[in-house]
Amino acid sequence: MREFSEQELVRREKRDMIRSLGLDPFGSRYDREDFAKDIVEKYKDVDHDAFENMSDTAKVAGRIMFIRRMGKASFFTIQDKTGQIQVYISINDVGENNYDLFKSADIGDIVGVYGKVMKTRTGEVTIKCLEYTHLVKALRPLPEKFHGLTDVEERYRRRYVDLMMNEDSRNVAFLRPRIIRCIQNFMDNRGFTEVETPVLTTLLTGAAARPFVTHHNAQDLDMYLRIALELPLKRLLVGGMEAVYEIGRTFRNEGMDTRHNPEFTLMEAYLAYSDLEGMMELTEAMFTTIAREVFGKMIFKFSGYDINLEEPWKRISMTDAIKEKTGIDFKAITSLDECLKLADEHNITLEEHEKTYGHIINKFFEEYVEDSLVQPTFLYGHPIEISPLTKKNKDDPRFVDRFELFIGGKEFANAYTELNDPDDQLERFDAQLAERDLGNDEANDIDMDFIEALEYGMPPTGGIGYGIDRLMMLFTEQESIRDVLLFPTMREKKRD
């Protein structure tokens, strides 16, 4: 058994005292009727003297965050999910027994208060307590720093304490579902149907990523946690659903940093009879709808920049972007030897499977262009080698009809004019297996059932995937993915 601190021992003594009074230290149902923020907003502009002729009451519940005791009367502050409100409590209003019960309260305890709404002479909306109800005894003291934990790692590990102490963390936690709901309403209003697809799969498809492996005991079968949502959603288009999307957890066995978490939220959407241009229009409209309806503004601080989401957004091809930065026109180069020479001259390191025209172009983009794409930019025209599920460009089959959305030098979305030729798709899968033989452990498997589905005919389609966590970082103006995840993956904490 662990040893308790002096404060913890005192709190346990108070718990026992509450129990001796015939009360449950950990409470029961309390029929709250009001919330702190609503009360403050309703009465903030009412003059102090006007309360003399008012008898408005409120019934709130929350955690005690501050206490100022003054003999037979005291002030304390409680915090609920909407914010904080001050309470005035007096032995004359609640009686000696209840006031003694309040005097045993600690910061962190959860209580209920019923009383009359008033305003102090300093202008603070306050509840004059008429009924005080103990609900839950906190057996651990809150951190001393009122504005939150100073150890960032501990904030993420003990998110429950962070949410108590840090208003910014609470705001982000409540903004995330509002943004998700806005996205769902936006997509639903455009005729999309939200669906769910399997998390467990036997094939690696839809993205280039290392998987998490698990085991199905009943079938004695190794399975993967999905790395993408793509192929099941496309099967639904074959079946005639025509406009589908999914917002779901996805898993990639990769490192952790300010932009990556091994489990993350991905949204993919597919629209029959659309294409790359349709996905650009969808994306601009969705982002500006969130900005307008949830935040009421178009400029957000992200990665040290003021990001302006006003339409239209910049559009540039990958080869043109590289040419702007380096003067090299890869569109005009047809010799692999020349590409390899340029890579060597620019100190571009290549793995064996990357010694191709397309991979070299992508390496140059990552080295010279990616970080410079600050304002919203649709980067299109990717090489075929790095886009196994995308339709070839009709004018130059070395490239495909794909774009990535970059904001603040970071990728936010990936979109295709979807490949729907089953023979071409099978050739791409075969090429992926060849890359795996050369050492690319992120290459896709061959999904023969998907090939069969394409043979029934999939309409011309536009498709897109959005990193929802990164989207949250932009709109909530956070610089780390861990600040928009309630429970980010953490390295194991070593214990003594």
C-alpha positions as CSV (number, residue, x, y, z in Angstrom):
1,M,0.0,0.0,0.0
2,R,1.3,3.4,-0.9
3,E,2.1,6.0,1.8
4,F,-0.3,9.0,2.1
5,S,0.9,12.6,2.4
6,E,-0.1,14.6,5.4
7,Q,-2.8,16.4,3.3
8,E,-4.2,13.1,2.1
9,L,-4.4,11.8,5.6
10,V,-6.3,14.9,6.7
11,R,-8.7,14.5,3.8
12,R,-9.4,10.9,4.8
13,E,-10.1,12.0,8.3
14,K,-12.7,14.4,7.0
15,R,-14.2,11.7,4.8
16,D,-14.7,9.6,8.0
17,M,-16.2,12.6,9.8
18,I,-18.7,13.1,7.0
19,R,-19.6,9.4,7.1
20,S,-20.1,9.7,10.9
21,L,-22.7,12.4,10.3
22,G,-24.7,9.8,8.3
23,L,-23.8,11.3,5.0
24,D,-22.2,9.5,2.0
25,P,-18.8,11.1,1.4
26,F,-19.1,10.2,-2.3
27,G,-22.6,11.5,-2.7
28,S,-25.7,10.6,-4.7
29,R,-27.9,12.1,-7.4
30,Y,-28.2,15.9,-7.3
31,D,-30.8,17.6,-9.6
32,R,-28.8,20.6,-10.9
33,E,-30.9,23.2,-12.7
34,D,-28.4,25.8,-13.8
35,F,-24.8,26.2,-15.1
36,A,-22.2,28.7,-14.1
37,K,-21.7,30.4,-17.5
38,D,-25.4,30.8,-18.1
39,I,-25.9,32.6,-14.8
40,V,-23.0,34.9,-15.2
41,E,-24.0,35.8,-18.8
42,K,-27.7,36.4,-17.8
43,Y,-26.9,38.8,-14.9
44,K,-23.5,40.4,-15.7
45,D,-25.1,43.6,-17.0
46,V,-27.7,43.9,-14.1
47,D,-26.9,46.7,-11.7
48,H,-25.9,45.8,-8.1
49,D,-28.9,47.7,-6.6
50,A,-31.4,46.0,-8.9
51,F,-30.9,42.7,-7.1
52,E,-32.6,44.2,-4.0
53,N,-35.9,43.8,-5.8
54,M,-35.2,40.4,-7.4
55,S,-35.7,37.0,-6.0
56,D,-34.1,34.9,-8.8
57,T,-32.6,31.6,-7.6
58,A,-30.1,29.1,-9.1
59,K,-29.2,25.5,-8.3
60,V,-25.7,24.5,-9.4
61,A,-23.1,21.8,-8.8
62,G,-19.4,21.6,-9.3
63,R,-15.9,21.4,-7.9
64,I,-14.6,23.8,-5.3
65,M,-11.7,25.7,-6.8
66,F,-11.2,28.5,-4.3
67,I,-12.1,29.2,-0.7
68,R,-11.9,32.4,1.3
69,R,-13.0,31.8,4.9
70,M,-14.1,34.8,7.1
71,G,-15.4,33.4,10.4
72,K,-19.2,33.1,10.1
73,A,-19.3,33.8,6.4
74,S,-17.1,32.8,3.5
75,F,-16.8,33.0,-0.3
76,F,-15.9,30.1,-2.5
77,T,-15.8,29.4,-6.2
78,I,-17.2,26.3,-7.9
79,Q,-16.4,25.1,-11.4
80,D,-18.7,23.1,-13.7
81,K,-18.3,22.2,-17.3
82,T,-19.2,25.7,-18.5
83,G,-16.9,27.7,-16.2
84,Q,-16.8,29.2,-12.6
85,I,-19.2,31.1,-10.4
86,Q,-18.7,32.6,-6.9
87,V,-20.8,31.5,-3.9
88,Y,-21.4,33.4,-0.7
89,I,-22.2,31.2,2.3
90,S,-23.2,32.4,5.8
91,I,-24.0,30.6,9.0
92,N,-27.1,32.8,9.2
93,D,-28.4,31.4,5.9
94,V,-27.5,27.7,6.0
95,G,-27.5,27.1,9.8
96,E,-24.7,26.1,12.1
97,N,-24.5,22.4,11.1
98,N,-24.3,23.0,7.4
99,Y,-21.8,25.8,7.9
100,D,-19.6,23.4,9.9
101,L,-19.9,20.9,7.1
102,F,-18.8,23.6,4.6
103,K,-15.8,24.5,6.9
104,S,-14.6,20.9,6.5
105,A,-14.6,21.3,2.7
106,D,-11.3,21.3,0.7
107,I,-10.4,22.6,-2.7
108,G,-11.3,19.8,-5.1
109,D,-14.5,18.7,-3.3
110,I,-17.7,18.5,-5.3
111,V,-20.7,20.3,-3.9
112,G,-24.2,21.4,-4.7
113,V,-25.5,24.9,-4.0
114,Y,-29.0,26.3,-4.1
115,G,-29.4,30.0,-3.5
116,K,-30.3,33.5,-4.5
117,V,-28.5,35.3,-7.4
118,M,-26.8,38.5,-6.3
119,K,-23.9,40.7,-7.2
120,T,-21.1,41.9,-4.9
121,R,-20.2,45.5,-4.6
122,T,-17.2,44.8,-6.9
123,G,-19.6,43.7,-9.6
124,E,-19.2,39.9,-9.5
125,V,-22.2,37.7,-10.1
126,T,-22.6,35.5,-7.0
127,I,-25.0,32.9,-5.6
128,K,-26.0,33.6,-2.0
129,C,-26.1,30.0,-0.7
130,L,-29.4,29.0,1.0
131,E,-28.8,25.2,0.8
132,Y,-25.4,23.6,0.9
133,T,-25.0,19.9,-0.2
134,H,-21.8,17.9,0.2
135,L,-21.5,15.6,-2.8
136,V,-18.0,14.1,-3.2
137,K,-14.9,14.3,-0.9
138,A,-11.7,14.7,-3.0
139,L,-9.0,12.5,-1.3
140,R,-6.1,14.1,-3.3
141,P,-5.3,17.8,-3.3
142,L,-5.3,19.6,-6.6
143,P,-1.9,20.9,-8.0
144,E,-0.7,24.0,-6.4
145,K,-0.4,25.9,-9.7
146,F,-4.0,27.1,-10.3
147,H,-3.4,27.6,-14.1
148,G,-2.5,24.0,-14.6
149,L,0.2,21.4,-14.4
150,T,3.6,22.8,-15.4
151,D,5.0,19.3,-16.4
152,V,3.6,18.9,-19.9
153,E,4.0,15.1,-19.9
154,E,2.0,14.9,-16.7
155,R,-0.7,17.1,-18.3
156,Y,-1.2,14.5,-21.0
157,R,-0.9,11.5,-18.6
158,R,-3.3,12.9,-16.1
159,R,-5.7,14.6,-18.5
160,Y,-8.5,14.6,-15.9
161,V,-6.4,17.0,-13.7
162,D,-5.4,19.1,-16.7
163,L,-9.1,19.6,-17.5
164,M,-9.8,20.7,-14.0
165,M,-7.0,23.2,-13.9
166,N,-6.5,24.4,-17.4
167,E,-9.3,26.4,-19.1
168,D,-7.6,26.2,-22.5
169,S,-7.6,22.4,-22.3
170,R,-11.3,22.4,-21.5
171,N,-12.1,24.7,-24.4
172,V,-10.3,22.4,-26.8
173,A,-12.0,19.4,-25.4
174,F,-15.4,21.0,-26.0
175,L,-14.5,22.5,-29.4
176,R,-13.6,19.1,-30.9
177,P,-17.1,17.6,-30.8
178,R,-18.5,20.9,-32.1
179,I,-16.2,20.8,-35.1
180,I,-17.0,17.1,-35.7
181,R,-20.7,17.8,-35.6
182,C,-20.2,20.7,-38.0
183,I,-18.4,18.4,-40.5
184,Q,-21.2,15.8,-40.2
185,N,-23.9,18.4,-40.8
186,F,-21.9,19.8,-43.8
187,M,-21.5,16.4,-45.3
188,D,-25.0,15.2,-44.6
189,N,-26.4,18.4,-46.2
190,R,-24.4,17.6,-49.4
191,G,-26.1,14.2,-49.7
192,F,-23.3,12.1,-48.2
193,T,-24.1,9.1,-46.0
194,E,-22.0,8.4,-42.9
195,V,-21.0,4.8,-42.6
196,E,-18.8,2.5,-40.5
197,T,-16.3,0.0,-41.9
198,P,-14.2,-2.7,-40.1
199,V,-11.3,-1.8,-37.9
200,L,-9.8,-5.3,-38.1
201,T,-8.5,-6.5,-41.5
202,T,-6.3,-9.2,-42.9
203,L,-4.8,-7.0,-45.6
204,L,-2.7,-3.8,-45.6
205,T,-4.3,-1.4,-48.1
206,G,-5.3,2.2,-48.6
207,A,-2.1,3.8,-47.4
208,A,1.7,3.4,-47.0
209,A,2.2,2.6,-43.3
210,R,3.4,0.0,-40.9
211,P,0.5,-1.7,-39.1
212,F,-0.3,-2.8,-35.6
213,V,-0.8,-6.6,-35.5
214,T,-3.3,-8.4,-33.4
215,H,-4.6,-12.0,-33.3
216,H,-8.1,-13.5,-33.7
217,N,-8.1,-16.4,-31.3
218,A,-11.2,-18.2,-32.6
219,Q,-9.8,-18.3,-36.2
220,D,-6.2,-18.5,-35.1
221,L,-5.6,-15.7,-37.5
222,D,-3.2,-12.7,-37.4
223,M,-5.0,-9.5,-38.2
224,Y,-4.2,-5.8,-38.6
225,L,-5.7,-2.7,-37.1
226,R,-6.7,-0.7,-40.2
227,I,-4.3,1.9,-41.6
228,A,-6.9,3.6,-43.8
229,L,-10.6,3.5,-44.7
230,E,-10.4,3.6,-48.4
231,L,-11.2,0.2,-50.0
232,P,-14.2,-0.7,-47.9
233,L,-15.8,2.7,-48.7
234,K,-15.1,2.3,-52.4
235,R,-16.9,-1.1,-52.3
236,L,-20.0,0.8,-51.1
237,L,-19.8,3.0,-54.3
238,V,-19.7,-0.2,-56.4
239,G,-22.8,-1.2,-54.5
240,G,-24.6,2.0,-55.4
241,M,-24.4,4.2,-52.3
242,E,-22.6,6.9,-54.4
243,A,-21.7,9.4,-51.7
244,V,-20.2,8.0,-48.5
245,Y,-17.9,9.1,-45.7
246,E,-16.5,7.8,-42.4
247,I,-14.9,9.5,-39.5
248,G,-13.0,6.8,-37.6
249,R,-10.0,5.8,-35.6
250,T,-7.1,4.6,-37.7
251,F,-3.8,3.0,-36.5
252,R,-0.2,3.3,-37.8
253,N,2.8,1.8,-36.1
254,E,5.0,4.8,-36.3
255,G,6.8,7.3,-34.1
256,M,5.3,10.0,-32.0
257,D,5.9,13.7,-32.4
258,T,4.0,17.0,-32.4
259,R,2.2,15.9,-35.6
260,H,1.9,12.1,-35.2
261,N,0.1,9.8,-32.8
262,P,-0.1,6.0,-33.5
263,E,-3.9,6.1,-33.3
264,F,-5.6,9.0,-34.9
265,T,-8.9,10.1,-36.4
266,L,-9.2,10.0,-40.2
267,M,-12.1,11.1,-42.3
268,E,-12.4,9.7,-45.9
269,A,-15.2,10.7,-48.3
270,Y,-16.0,9.3,-51.8
271,L,-18.4,10.9,-54.3
272,A,-19.5,9.1,-57.4
273,Y,-19.3,11.0,-60.7
274,S,-16.9,13.6,-59.2
275,D,-13.1,14.1,-59.6
276,L,-10.2,16.0,-58.3
277,E,-11.8,19.4,-58.9
278,G,-14.8,18.3,-57.0
279,M,-12.7,17.4,-54.0
280,M,-11.0,20.8,-54.1
281,E,-14.4,22.5,-54.0
282,L,-15.6,20.2,-51.2
283,T,-12.6,20.9,-49.1
284,E,-12.6,24.7,-49.5
285,A,-16.3,24.7,-48.6
286,M,-15.9,22.4,-45.6
287,F,-13.0,24.4,-44.0
288,T,-14.7,27.7,-44.6
289,T,-18.0,26.4,-43.2
290,I,-16.2,25.3,-40.0
291,A,-14.4,28.6,-39.7
292,R,-17.6,30.6,-40.2
293,E,-20.1,28.5,-38.2
294,V,-18.0,27.4,-35.2
295,F,-15.6,30.3,-34.9
296,G,-16.9,33.3,-36.8
297,K,-13.6,34.1,-38.3
298,M,-11.3,33.2,-41.3
299,I,-7.8,33.8,-39.9
300,F,-6.2,31.3,-37.5
301,K,-2.8,31.4,-35.8
302,F,-1.0,28.1,-36.7
303,S,2.7,27.1,-36.9
304,G,3.7,30.7,-36.2
305,Y,1.6,32.1,-39.2
306,D,-1.7,33.8,-39.7
307,I,-3.5,31.3,-41.9
308,N,-6.2,32.9,-44.1
309,L,-8.9,30.4,-45.1
310,E,-10.7,32.8,-47.5
311,E,-11.3,31.2,-50.9
312,P,-9.9,30.6,-53.5
313,W,-6.9,28.7,-52.3
314,K,-3.6,28.4,-54.3
315,R,-3.2,25.5,-56.7
316,I,0.2,24.3,-58.0
317,S,1.7,21.1,-59.5
318,M,4.4,19.3,-57.6
319,T,6.8,19.7,-60.5
320,D,6.1,23.4,-60.9
321,A,6.6,23.9,-57.1
322,I,10.0,22.1,-57.3
323,K,11.0,24.2,-60.3
324,E,10.1,27.4,-58.4
325,K,12.5,26.4,-55.6
326,T,15.3,24.7,-57.5
327,G,15.0,25.6,-61.2
328,I,14.8,21.9,-62.1
329,D,12.0,21.0,-64.4
330,F,11.3,17.3,-63.8
331,K,8.4,17.4,-66.2
332,A,10.9,17.8,-69.0
333,I,13.2,15.0,-67.8
334,T,12.7,11.5,-69.2
335,S,16.0,9.8,-68.2
336,L,16.2,8.0,-64.8
337,D,20.0,8.3,-64.9
338,E,19.6,12.1,-65.1
339,C,17.2,12.0,-62.1
340,L,19.7,9.9,-60.1
341,K,22.5,12.3,-60.9
342,L,20.4,15.3,-59.8
343,A,19.6,13.5,-56.5
344,D,23.3,12.8,-55.9
345,E,24.2,16.4,-56.7
346,H,21.7,17.7,-54.2
347,N,22.6,15.2,-51.5
348,I,19.2,13.5,-51.7
349,T,19.5,10.1,-49.9
350,L,17.6,7.3,-51.6
351,E,16.7,3.8,-50.4
352,E,16.9,1.0,-53.0
353,H,13.1,1.1,-53.7
354,E,13.2,4.9,-54.1
355,K,15.6,4.9,-57.1
356,T,12.7,5.7,-59.5
357,Y,11.6,8.8,-61.3
358,G,8.6,9.3,-59.1
359,H,10.2,8.7,-55.7
360,I,13.1,11.1,-56.6
361,I,10.6,13.9,-57.5
362,N,8.8,13.3,-54.1
363,K,12.2,13.5,-52.3
364,F,12.9,16.8,-53.9
365,F,9.5,18.1,-52.9
366,E,10.0,17.1,-49.3
367,E,13.4,18.6,-49.2
368,Y,12.8,22.0,-51.0
369,V,9.1,22.7,-51.1
370,E,7.0,21.2,-48.3
371,D,7.8,23.6,-45.5
372,S,7.2,26.6,-47.7
373,L,3.5,25.9,-48.4
374,V,2.2,28.1,-45.6
375,Q,-1.2,29.4,-46.9
376,P,-3.8,26.8,-48.0
377,T,-2.4,25.2,-51.1
378,F,-3.6,22.3,-53.3
379,L,-0.5,20.6,-54.5
380,Y,-1.4,18.3,-57.4
381,G,0.2,16.1,-60.1
382,H,2.0,13.4,-58.0
383,P,4.2,10.7,-59.7
384,I,2.5,7.4,-60.2
385,E,5.0,5.5,-58.1
386,I,3.8,7.1,-54.9
387,S,0.1,6.9,-55.8
388,P,-1.0,3.3,-56.3
389,L,-4.8,3.9,-56.0
390,T,-5.1,7.0,-58.3
391,K,-6.2,7.4,-61.9
392,K,-3.4,8.3,-64.3
393,N,-3.3,11.7,-65.8
394,K,-4.6,11.5,-69.3
395,D,-1.9,14.0,-70.7
396,D,1.1,12.5,-68.9
397,P,0.8,8.9,-67.6
398,R,3.9,9.4,-65.4
399,F,1.7,11.4,-63.1
400,V,-1.7,10.9,-61.5
401,D,-4.8,13.0,-60.7
402,R,-4.1,13.6,-57.0
403,F,-3.7,16.5,-54.7
404,E,-2.5,17.1,-51.1
405,L,-3.7,20.1,-49.1
406,F,-0.9,21.8,-47.3
407,I,-1.3,24.5,-44.6
408,G,1.5,25.9,-42.5
409,G,3.9,23.5,-44.2
410,K,1.9,20.4,-43.1
411,E,-0.3,18.0,-45.0
412,F,-4.0,18.2,-44.1
413,A,-5.7,16.2,-46.8
414,N,-5.0,13.8,-49.6
415,A,-7.4,13.5,-52.6
416,Y,-7.7,11.4,-55.8
417,T,-9.6,11.1,-59.0
418,E,-10.1,7.4,-58.0
419,L,-8.7,4.6,-60.1
420,N,-11.6,2.4,-61.3
421,D,-9.9,0.3,-64.0
422,P,-9.5,-3.2,-62.3
423,D,-6.6,-4.3,-64.6
424,D,-4.7,-1.1,-64.0
425,Q,-5.3,-1.4,-60.3
426,L,-4.0,-5.0,-60.2
427,E,-0.8,-3.8,-62.0
428,R,-0.4,-1.1,-59.3
429,F,-0.8,-3.7,-56.6
430,D,1.8,-5.9,-58.3
431,A,4.2,-3.0,-58.4
432,Q,3.7,-2.4,-54.7
433,L,4.7,-6.0,-54.0
434,A,7.8,-5.5,-56.1
435,E,8.7,-2.5,-53.9
436,R,8.2,-4.6,-50.8
437,D,10.7,-7.1,-52.2
438,L,13.2,-4.1,-52.4
439,G,12.7,-3.2,-48.8
440,N,9.6,-1.0,-48.7
441,D,7.8,-2.4,-45.6
442,E,5.0,0.1,-46.1
443,A,3.9,-1.2,-49.5
444,N,0.3,-2.3,-50.0
445,D,-1.0,-5.9,-50.2
446,I,-3.0,-7.1,-53.1
447,D,-6.7,-7.0,-52.3
448,M,-8.3,-9.4,-54.9
449,D,-11.8,-8.9,-53.5
450,F,-11.5,-5.2,-54.3
451,I,-10.3,-6.1,-57.8
452,E,-13.4,-8.2,-58.2
453,A,-15.6,-5.4,-56.9
454,L,-14.0,-3.0,-59.6
455,E,-14.8,-5.6,-62.2
456,Y,-18.5,-5.1,-61.5
457,G,-17.9,-1.4,-62.3
458,M,-17.2,1.6,-60.0
459,P,-18.4,5.0,-61.2
460,P,-15.9,7.7,-61.9
461,T,-15.2,9.0,-58.4
462,G,-13.5,11.7,-56.4
463,G,-12.2,10.7,-53.1
464,I,-10.4,12.4,-50.2
465,G,-9.0,11.8,-46.8
466,Y,-8.6,14.3,-44.0
467,G,-6.4,14.1,-40.9
468,I,-9.0,15.2,-38.4
469,D,-6.5,15.7,-35.5
470,R,-4.4,18.1,-37.6
471,L,-7.6,19.9,-38.7
472,M,-8.3,20.3,-34.9
473,M,-4.8,21.7,-34.4
474,L,-5.5,24.4,-37.0
475,F,-8.9,25.5,-35.8
476,T,-8.0,25.4,-32.1
477,E,-4.6,27.0,-32.8
478,Q,-2.6,24.3,-31.1
479,E,1.0,23.3,-32.1
480,S,1.0,19.7,-30.8
481,I,-1.4,16.9,-31.7
482,R,-1.3,15.9,-28.1
483,D,-3.2,19.0,-27.2
484,V,-6.2,18.0,-29.4
485,L,-6.3,14.4,-28.2
486,L,-7.8,13.8,-24.8
487,F,-5.7,10.7,-24.3
488,P,-2.6,10.7,-26.5
489,T,-0.3,7.7,-26.7
490,M,2.4,8.1,-24.1
491,R,5.7,6.4,-23.6
492,E,5.6,4.0,-20.7
493,K,6.4,5.8,-17.4
494,K,9.2,4.1,-15.4
495,R,8.2,3.6,-11.8
496,D,10.5,3.3,-8.8
